[in-house]
Amino acid sequence: MKVPMQPSASLALGAIVMAACAVISIVIKSGWPLMVALSIVLVVRPRWWSVLILGFAFTVFLNSGWPLLGSLFFIATCKPKRWWPIPAGIAFALVEVLSFYLSDRPLGITRGFTAMGSMCESLIYPVHAEKVSYWGIYEPVIDWTMALILGTTIGSFLSSRYSGDFKLNFVPYLWSFSKGKSVAKRWFWAFAAGVVMGFAARIAGGCVSGLLISGVVQLAPAGFIFMMSLWVGGVVTTFLFYRTRVIAVRKD
């Protein structure tokens, strides 16, 4: 029978790993090994103190106060498993304002995938990439939108770990009730929907974040048109794709 590791033993092991990473950072004159170790501590032990330590460490390492401010905001807001719409909207508005302030651009995430496509074609078939006028708009360079994709993924994972809501769920309950428990079928439709959504976002010139939200805050007509179209299309697709008896309105 496997004996679980005692808390004191796990703490001692963690201290040894942290000390080893600190020594490696000093030897190679780079703080990244220590930063990676602190990030692993946050994943394994998602507590307020681990978030604060990681934020302070990145503030010192990057010589910027933004990581520490971000960690304090994370500690104060990311513990609940579900937010009410009003504070969630205010928080997202603050993110939008920071996007304009830090990058002089509205928030948008599908641009990063487009830049990745431009980079892939430039590496695989550079002759054809030079002839595609569309890639002239989205040059094959690493920009902040790729960091946004990475940050959104990592932030969502850390938030779910911190709130205690993280669990692997390959087939959501609503889908399994309506379409069955086949993982392959679920993933096929998720991939197909992602392709259609991404293609539509490029035709429209933006996605939910880049066109709808960023467009509405700038009072752009395209943002409001996209908002109504998305709502109508989502309702119609839900009724056509799911069984109507599994559709319900949540009151919480």
VEXVEX-756926 format. One record per atom (N, C-alpha, C): residue in three letters; x, y, z. Coordinates in steps of 0.02 Angstrom, whole numbers, plus 50000, padded with zeros to 5 digits. Atoms other than C-alpha are relative to their C-alpha. Example, Ala and Ser with C-alpha at 12.3 -4.5 7.8 and 13.67 -1.06 7.14 Angstrom:
BEGIN
Ala500454994150000
Ala506154977550390
Ala500455006050000
Ser499584994149997
Ser506844994750357
Ser499615005550037
***
This chain:
BEGIN
Met500424994050000
Met500005000050000
Met500445006250000
Lys499614993950007
Lys500655017149949
Lys499875004750059
Val500064995549943
Val501005028550097
Val500045007249976
Pro499984993050023
Pro500565046850065
Pro500575003850035
Met499454996049973
Met501965059450090
Met499735004750053
Gln500204995649946
Gln501845068850253
Gln500115007349981
Pro499914992950016
Pro501635087850247
Pro500695002650013
Ser499324997649983
Ser503295090750333
Ser500504997649948
Ala499545002650051
Ala504175079550206
Ala499915003749935
Ser500124996450062
Ser503355088350059
Ser500285007150003
Leu499724993349991
Leu503845105250130
Leu500764999949996
Ala499275000650002
Ala505635099450154
Ala500244998849928
Leu499825001350069
Leu505695092749976
Leu499935006449958
Gly500094993750037
Gly504995109149910
Gly500555005050015
Ala499464995549981
Ala506295119050008
Ala500654998049967
Ile499385002350033
Ile507695108349936
Ile499995001849926
Val500064998350071
Val507045110749759
Val500095007549989
Met499934992750006
Met506895129549786
Met500725002250009
Ala499304998249988
Ala508655130549856
Ala500434998049940
Ala499625002250058
Ala509325120449709
Ala499905004749941
Cys500154995450055
Cys508455131949584
Cys500335006850013
Ala499674993749984
Ala509135147149676
Ala500754999649985
Val499285001050014
Val510905140049664
Val500125000049924
Ile499925000250073
Ile510675136349479
Ile499935007049970
Ser500094993150024
Ser510045154149451
Ser500625004150011
Ile499394996349985
Ile511605161049535
Ile500574997849955
Val499445002650040
Val512785149549438
Val499945002349928
Ile500074998250071
Ile512065153149266
Ile499835007449991
Lys500144992850001
Lys511705171349313
Lys499355001649963
Ser500674998850029
Ser509875170249263
Ser499484998250052
Gly500515001249950
Gly508335171349370
Gly499454995349978
Trp500555004150025
Trp507245160249260
Trp499914993350036
Pro500115006249962
Pro507575143749352
Pro499615001250065
Leu500364998549938
Leu506985151849515
Leu499295002149985
Met500684997950018
Met505485159749427
Met499574993949982
Val500375006150018
Val504985142849355
Val499824996050062
Ala500125003749938
Ala505155134649526
Ala499435003350040
Leu500544996649964
Leu504055147949607
Leu499334999149964
Ser500635001250037
Ser502765145649469
Ser499734993150013
Ile500225006949985
Ile502735126949502
Ile499704999750070
Val500284999849932
Val502455130549687
Val499295002749999
Leu500674997250005
Leu500945141149640
Leu499514994949972
Val500445005150029
Val500235126949535
Val499864994450051
Val500085005649952
Val500535113649669
Val499655002350063
Arg500304997349939
Arg500065124649819
Arg499705006849985
Pro500314993650018
Pro498865138049755
Pro499715003650060
Arg500204996249941
Arg498805149049910
Arg500175007349989
Trp499884992850009
Trp498805167849933
Trp500735001750008
Trp499304998449988
Trp500575167849998
Trp500444998049940
Ser499615002050059
Ser501235158349846
Ser499905004949942
Val500134994950051
Val500385170849731
Val500395006450014
Leu499654993949980
Leu501125185349828
Leu500754999449990
Ile499285001150008
Ile502875177949829
Ile500195000149926
Leu499855000150072
Leu502805174649641
Leu499955007049970
Gly500064993250026
Gly502185192249605
Gly500585004450021
Phe499434996049976
Phe503545200049713
Phe500644998049963
Ala499405002450034
Ala504875189149631
Ala500035002649929
Phe500014997550068
Phe504345194049456
Phe500085007649998
Thr499904992849996
Thr504275212349509
Thr500745001750005
Val499284998849993
Val506095211549563
Val500374997849936
Phe499655002850058
Phe506615200849414
Phe499915004449938
Leu500144996050059
Leu505775211749282
Leu500085007550012
Asn499924992949982
Asn506065228249375
Asn499375003949980
Ser500644996850015
Ser504225232549358
Ser499504998450055
Gly500485001149947
Gly502825234649483
Gly499364996649978
Trp500625003150024
Trp501485227049372
Trp499894992950025
Pro500135006749973
Pro501765208849427
Pro499745000050071
Leu500244999749931
Leu501545213449610
Leu499295002550004
Leu500694997650002
Leu499975223549573
Leu499534994649973
Gly500415005450027
Gly499325209149468
Gly499884994450051
Ser500085005349950
Ser499635196649608
Ser499525002250055
Leu500484997549950
Leu498705207649733
Leu499294999949974
Phe500665000350031
Phe497245209049613
Phe499764992849995
Phe500175007150006
Phe497295190149586
Phe499774997350067
Ile500175002449933
Ile497255186849774
Ile499315002550020
Ala500624996949977
Ala495795198749800
Ala499394997849961
Thr500595001150043
Thr494685193249656
Thr499914992949975
Cys500045006550034
Cys495075175549596
Cys499824994250044
Lys500205005549957
Lys494535165349746
Lys499304997549987
Pro500685002650014
Pro492655164649706
Pro499994995849936
Lys500065004250059
Lys492165151049583
Lys499585003249946
Arg500414996650049
Arg490895162349499
Arg499915007250020
Trp500094992949987
Trp490765181149485
Trp499305002249980
Trp500614996750021
Trp489215191849478
Trp500155004049937
Pro499864996550064
Pro489015200349307
Pro500285007050008
Ile499784993049994
Ile489285218149370
Ile500745000550017
Pro499284999549988
Pro490995215849453
Pro500424996849945
Ala499645003050056
Ala491515204449310
Ala500075004949943
Gly499984995050053
Gly491065218049186
Gly500485005650016
Ile499544994649980
Ile492005231249285
Ile500734997749994
Ala499325002650004
Ala493545220149296
Ala500234999549927
Phe499815000550071
Phe493515216949109
Phe500105006949970
Ala499914993250024
Ala493315235549077
Ala500695002750020
Leu499334997949978
Leu494895238649179
Leu500544996849956
Val499535003350044
Val495805225749073
Val500025003549932
Glu500044996550064
Glu495205234748916
Glu500375006750004
Val499654993649991
Val495835251448983
Val500754998950002
Leu499285001549997
Leu497525243649024
Leu500274998149932
Ser499795001850068
Ser497605236648847
Ser500155006249959
Phe499884993850035
Phe497435254048775
Phe500615003750028
Tyr499464996349967
Tyr498655261248902
Tyr500684997049986
Leu499365003350006
Leu500025248248884
Leu500214998649928
Ser499825002150068
Ser499925243648700
Ser499735004649945
Asp500314995450048
Asp498945257848617
Asp499554996449950
Arg500455003950042
Arg497785244648546
Arg499434997250043
Pro500545003349962
Pro496095237448596
Pro500164992650010
Leu499895007049985
Leu496025220048669
Leu499754995649944
Gly500205004750053
Gly495955206048541
Gly500464994050001
Ile499605006149992
Ile496535187948542
Ile500094996149935
Thr499935004050061
Thr496215180548369
Thr500555002749955
Arg499444997350038
Arg497525192148294
Arg500634995950012
Gly499425004149985
Gly498825181548383
Gly500024993549961
Phe500035006150040
Phe498235165648297
Phe500145001549927
Thr499864998150069
Thr498285174748131
Thr500755001249989
Ala499284999050005
Ala500075180248163
Ala500384993450002
Met499705006749999
Met500505162148206
Met499944996649932
Gly500095002850067
Gly499765156648039
Gly500475003149950
Ser499534996550044
Ser500815169747950
Ser500714997450011
Met499335002549985
Met502385163648038
Met500094992949974
Cys499955007050022
Cys502025145247998
Cys500074999749924
Glu499955000250073
Glu501745148647813
Glu500665003049976
Ser499354997050019
Ser503295159747804
Ser500574995150009
Leu499485005049988
Leu504325145347874
Leu499934994149952
Ile500115005950041
Ile503525131447770
Ile500025001749925
Tyr500084998250071
Tyr503145140347605
Tyr500105007549992
Pro499884992750000
Pro503975157547606
Pro499835003449933
Val500144997050065
Val503745160347418
Val499265001849994
His500724998750003
His501855158847431
His499795005250052
Ala500174995249948
Ala501805168847593
Ala500125007249977
Glu499864993350025
Glu502585183747505
Glu499485002549950
Lys500504998150049
Lys501195183447374
Lys499325001250031
Val500654999149967
Val499765183447500
Val499975007050030
Ser500054993149977
Ser499245201447526
Ser499745000450072
Tyr500285000049932
Tyr498325196747687
Tyr500554999950052
Trp499455000349952
Trp499985192847772
Trp500375006650004
Gly499724993349995
Gly500515210647735
Gly499715003850058
Ile500324996949943
Ile499275215947869
Ile500234996950065
Tyr499795003749940
Tyr499785202447993
Tyr500694997049986
Glu499325002050015
Glu501665201347978
Glu500214994350046
Pro499785005849960
Pro502535185448039
Pro500505001950054
Val499574998049944
Val503225192948199
Val499644998450065
Ile500285001349934
Ile502965188848382
Ile499805006650032
Asp500244993849970
Asp501885202348458
Asp499634998650065
Trp500315000749933
Trp500905205348618
Trp499374995749999
Thr500605004250003
Thr499355196048555
Thr500164992650013
Met499805006949984
Met500315179648565
Met500104999250075
Ala499935000249927
Ala500775183748744
Ala499315000050033
Leu500684999949972
Leu498925187148773
Leu499694993049998
Ile500255006950004
Ile498485169548713
Ile500314995750055
Leu499655003949948
Leu499795161948828
Leu499775002150069
Gly500214997649935
Gly499295172948973
Gly499294998150018
Thr500695002049987
Thr497445169248954
Thr499964992750019
Thr500005007249985
Thr497785150548954
Thr500284998650070
Ile499685001149934
Ile498965150949104
Ile499585003150055
Gly500404996749948
Gly497885163449199
Gly499364996250016
Ser500615004049988
Ser496315152949176
Ser500154993850042
Phe499805006049962
Phe497225137549239
Phe500155001750073
Leu499824998149931
Leu497955146449391
Leu499395002350039
Ser500614997849966
Ser496275154549431
Ser499574994250022
Ser500405005949981
Ser495375137849428
Ser500344996050055
Arg499655003449946
Arg496735130149537
Arg499925003850066
Tyr500034995949940
Tyr496675144649660
Tyr499304999850031
Ser500685000149974
Ser494775144049675
Ser499774992950018
Gly500195006949985
Gly494765124949691
Gly499504997149952
Asp500515002150048
Asp493685123049536
Asp500294995949943
Phe499695003450057
Phe494945114349423
Phe499874992550003
Lys500075007250008
Lys494555096949360
Lys500004998549925
Leu499995002150069
Leu494825087549198
Leu499314997649980
Asn500675001750022
Asn493185086449105
Asn500004999949924
Phe499945000550072
Phe493335079948927
Phe499325000749965
Val500674999450029
Val491455079448897
Val499555003550052
Pro500434996549952
Pro490375092648985
Pro499334996550009
Tyr500625003549983
Tyr488785086749069
Tyr499445001449950
Leu500544998250046
Leu487605096348955
Leu500094996649933
Trp499865003250064
Trp488455089348801
Trp499864992550005
Ser500105007249992
Ser488445071348867
Ser499264998350005
Phe500725001249993
Phe486595072748910
Phe499655000449933
Ser500334998950064
Ser486165078548735
Ser500314996049943
Lys499665002950057
Lys487485071148620
Lys500384993650017
Gly499645006049982
Gly488205056448716
Gly500675001550032
Lys499384999349962
Lys489845053348807
Lys500624998749958
Ser499435001350044
Ser490975050848656
Ser500495005950002
Val499504994849997
Val492585060648682
Val500205002349930
Ala499804998350068
Ala493055059748498
Ala499485004549966
Lys500534995950029
Lys491375066848445
Lys500005006950029
Arg499984993449967
Arg491485080948571
Arg500585004149974
Trp499414996450022
Trp493245085648519
Trp499965001949925
Phe500084998450071
Phe492815084748334
Phe499575006349991
Trp500444994250007
Trp491375097048353
Trp500315006350031
Ala499664994249970
Ala492405108248467
Ala500525002849952
Phe499504997850048
Phe493805108848338
Phe499665003349940
Ala500354997250058
Ala492585111848194
Ala499705006850016
Ala500294993549980
Ala491705125748290
Ala500555005350008
Gly499454995349993
Gly493385133748330
Gly500255002549933
Val499784998150068
Val493885133648146
Val499515004949970
Val500524995650028
Val492225141448093
Val500015006850035
Met499994993849962
Met492305154348232
Met500615004249983
Gly499404996350017
Gly494095159048192
Gly499975002949930
Phe500074997550068
Phe493735160648006
Phe499525005849997
Ala500494994549998
Ala492205171248041
Ala500295006350032
Ala499694994249967
Ala493215182348158
Ala500465003749953
Arg499554996850047
Arg494485185648022
Arg499615003749945
Ile500414996650050
Ile493115189947896
Ile499715006450031
Ala500314994249967
Ala492285201748022
Ala500515005150022
Gly499504995349978
Gly493935209548071
Gly500104999950075
Gly499915000549928
Gly493875203948253
Gly499564994650029
Cys500375005249966
Cys493205191548379
Cys499565003250054
Val500424997449947
Val492145193248535
Val500365005550040
Ser499624994949964
Ser493525202848622
Ser500215005749955
Gly499724994950043
Gly494255212048474
Gly499495004249963
Leu500514996350037
Leu492645217148385
Leu499415001850043
Leu500594998749961
Leu491195215448505
Leu500165004750059
Ile499874996149939
Ile491905221748670
Ile500395006349984
Ser499594994150016
Ser493265233148602
Ser499625004849954
Gly500384995750044
Gly492075239448469
Gly499455003850036
Val500544996749963
Val490655243248589
Val500285005650045
Val499734994849956
Val491775252848710
Val500215006149960
Gln499844994350043
Gln492275263748562
Gln499395002649962
Leu500634998150032
Leu490445265348508
Leu500024999049925
Ala499965001650071
Ala490855257448340
Ala499374996249979
Pro500615003650022
Pro489275251948242
Pro500134992649988
Ala499855007050013
Ala490155235848192
Ala499984995850064
Gly500035003649937
Gly490305230948375
Gly499304998350022
Phe500705001349982
Phe488435232748407
Phe499674995149953
Ile500285004850048
Ile487995223548247
Ile500244993050015
Phe499725006549983
Phe489165209548295
Phe499684997250063
Met500305002149937
Met488415208848470
Met499314996949988
Met500675002650013
Met486625206548408
Met500034993749957
Ser499945005950043
Ser487155194248272
Ser500244994050039
Leu499745005449959
Leu488135183948397
Leu499464997350046
Trp500525002249954
Trp486665183448518
Trp499474996049963
Val500515003550039
Val485395178448385
Val500274993449975
Gly499705006250025
Gly486565165648308
Gly500114994950054
Gly499905004749945
Gly486975158148477
Gly499364996850024
Val500655002749979
Val485145156148526
Val499744994949949
Val500265004550053
Val484655148448359
Val500414993549998
Thr499575006050002
Thr486155136648358
Thr499884995550061
Thr500135004049940
Thr485805131148537
Thr499364995949993
Phe500625003650008
Phe484015126448497
Phe500054994749945
Leu499945004950054
Leu484525117448337
Leu500484994450019
Phe499475004949987
Phe486045108448408
Phe499854995850061
Tyr500175003749940
Tyr485445103548581
Tyr499264998250002
Arg500705001549988
Arg483855095448635
Arg499695005550043
Thr500294994249966
Thr482665108848694
Thr499864998650074
Arg500175001349930
Arg482285100048857
Arg500605000750047
Val499424999149958
Val484085102148919
Val500185007450007
Ile499864992949996
Ile484045121148897
Ile499645003050059
Ala500304996949942
Ala483745130849056
Ala500365006650013
Val499724993549982
Val484055148349122
Val500244999650072
Arg499725000249934
Arg485225149349271
Arg499835006350038
Lys500194994249959
Lys484665160749412
Lys500555002150049
Asp499464998449952
Asp486305160649510
Asp500575003549965
***
